[in-house]
C-alpha cells in the first residue's frame, strides 16, 4: 500500500504519522487520498504541495517523494538531516536538531529522469512502475 505524507511530516515532524484516514483500512480495495491535477500555468513550489507520495525513505533523512496533491511532475528529495547540536545555555544539556533536512526539488520536463539520476548518486533504489500518461501530458516525458 502506498504511503502519503505532508511536507510538514517530511521536513519537520518525521516521527509523526503519514497522511492517513483510518477508514481507508475498512475497504478490501486500494483507497488513495484525493488529488487535484496541476495545470502547469506556473512553476510548482514546495509550499503548493499538500500531499506527497512516498517513493522511498531510508535512515539518516534520505527520501524521494512525488507530488500527489496537486498531481504533477514535481519531486522532493531529502538528502540527509542536519544533526548539529544547539546549546541551550543549560549545563551539560544540548538538543539535537534532528528534524531539519536538506532537500532538493525537481519540476516539469524530464524531472523524473533527473530524480532517477540523483537517487542513484545518493545510493537510493527507486521502484519501477508502468504508468499511463495522457496524450496532452506527453510533453513532460521523452
C-alpha positions as CSV (number, residue, x, y, z in Angstrom):
1,X,0.0,0.0,0.0
2,X,1.4,3.4,-0.9
3,X,2.3,5.9,1.8
4,X,1.5,9.6,1.8
5,X,3.0,12.4,3.8
6,X,2.6,16.1,4.1
7,X,5.6,18.5,3.6
8,X,5.5,19.1,7.4
9,X,5.7,15.4,8.1
10,X,8.7,15.0,5.7
11,X,10.7,18.0,6.7
12,X,9.9,18.8,10.3
13,X,8.0,16.1,12.2
14,X,9.3,13.0,10.7
15,X,8.3,10.9,13.7
16,X,4.6,11.6,13.2
17,X,2.2,9.5,11.1
18,X,1.8,9.9,7.4
19,X,-1.3,11.5,5.8
20,X,-3.8,8.8,6.8
21,X,-7.5,8.2,7.2
22,X,-8.2,5.2,9.5
23,X,-11.3,4.4,7.3
24,X,-9.0,3.5,4.4
25,X,-8.4,0.2,6.1
26,X,-12.2,-0.6,6.0
27,X,-12.0,-1.5,2.3
28,X,-10.6,-4.5,0.6
29,X,-9.6,-2.3,-2.4
30,X,-6.8,0.3,-2.6
31,X,-8.1,3.7,-1.3
32,X,-6.0,6.7,-2.2
33,X,-6.2,10.2,-0.9
34,X,-8.0,12.7,-3.2
35,X,-5.8,14.5,-5.7
36,X,-6.1,17.5,-7.9
37,X,-4.3,18.0,-11.2
38,X,-1.7,20.8,-11.6
39,X,-2.3,23.0,-14.6
40,X,1.4,24.0,-15.2
41,X,0.4,27.6,-15.6
42,X,3.3,28.5,-13.3
43,X,6.2,26.6,-11.7
44,X,5.1,24.4,-8.7
45,X,6.8,25.1,-5.4
46,X,7.1,23.0,-2.3
47,X,4.6,25.2,-0.5
48,X,2.0,24.4,-3.1
49,X,2.0,20.7,-2.3
50,X,-0.4,19.3,0.3
51,X,0.3,15.6,-0.1
52,X,3.4,13.7,-1.2
53,X,3.6,10.0,-2.2
54,X,6.5,8.3,-0.5
55,X,8.6,6.6,-3.2
56,X,11.4,5.7,-0.9
57,X,12.6,6.6,2.6
58,X,15.8,5.4,4.4
59,X,17.5,6.2,7.6
60,X,19.6,9.4,8.0
61,X,17.0,11.6,6.5
62,X,17.1,10.4,2.9
63,X,14.0,10.0,0.8
64,X,12.3,10.6,-2.5
65,X,8.7,11.9,-2.8
66,X,6.3,12.6,-5.7
67,X,3.7,15.4,-5.6
68,X,0.3,13.8,-5.2
69,X,-1.9,16.8,-4.5
70,X,-1.5,18.6,-6.7
71,X,-0.7,15.8,-9.0
72,X,2.3,16.9,-11.2
73,X,5.8,16.1,-12.3
74,X,7.3,17.5,-9.2
75,X,9.6,15.6,-6.8
76,X,11.2,16.2,-3.5
77,X,14.4,14.6,-2.5
78,X,15.7,14.8,1.1
79,X,19.5,14.3,1.2
80,X,20.1,13.9,4.9
81,X,19.4,15.5,8.2
82,X,21.2,18.4,9.9
83,X,22.4,16.7,13.1
84,X,24.3,19.7,14.6
85,X,23.6,20.2,18.3
86,X,22.4,23.5,19.7
87,X,23.5,24.7,23.1
88,X,20.6,26.0,25.2
89,X,22.7,27.5,27.9
90,X,21.9,24.8,30.4
91,X,24.8,22.9,32.0
92,X,25.5,19.5,30.4
93,X,22.5,19.7,28.2
94,X,22.2,20.0,24.4
95,X,19.4,19.5,22.0
96,X,19.9,17.9,18.6
97,X,18.2,19.4,15.7
98,X,17.1,16.1,14.1
99,X,14.2,17.4,12.2
100,X,15.9,19.9,9.8
101,X,16.6,18.1,6.5
102,X,18.5,19.1,3.4
103,X,16.3,18.9,0.4
104,X,16.1,19.4,-3.4
105,X,13.1,19.7,-5.8
106,X,12.7,18.7,-9.5
107,X,9.9,20.0,-11.6
108,X,8.5,19.6,-15.1
109,X,10.1,18.4,-18.3
110,X,12.4,15.4,-17.6
111,X,12.1,15.8,-13.8
112,X,11.6,12.0,-13.5
113,X,14.8,11.3,-15.3
114,X,16.8,13.8,-13.2
115,X,15.3,12.3,-10.0
116,X,16.4,8.8,-11.0
117,X,19.9,10.0,-11.7
118,X,20.1,11.9,-8.4
119,X,18.7,8.9,-6.5
120,X,21.5,6.7,-7.9
121,X,24.1,9.2,-6.8
122,X,22.6,9.1,-3.3
123,X,22.5,5.3,-3.3
124,X,18.7,5.1,-3.2
125,X,16.9,2.4,-5.1
126,X,13.6,3.6,-6.7
127,X,10.9,1.2,-7.7
128,X,9.9,1.0,-11.4
129,X,6.2,1.2,-12.3
130,X,4.4,1.4,-15.6
131,X,2.1,4.4,-15.7
132,X,-0.5,5.7,-18.1
133,X,0.2,9.1,-19.4
134,X,-2.5,11.1,-21.1
135,X,-1.6,12.4,-24.6
136,X,-1.7,16.0,-23.5
137,X,0.9,15.3,-20.8
138,X,3.4,13.6,-23.0
139,X,5.4,16.8,-23.3
140,X,6.7,16.0,-19.8
141,X,8.4,12.8,-20.9
142,X,10.7,11.5,-23.6
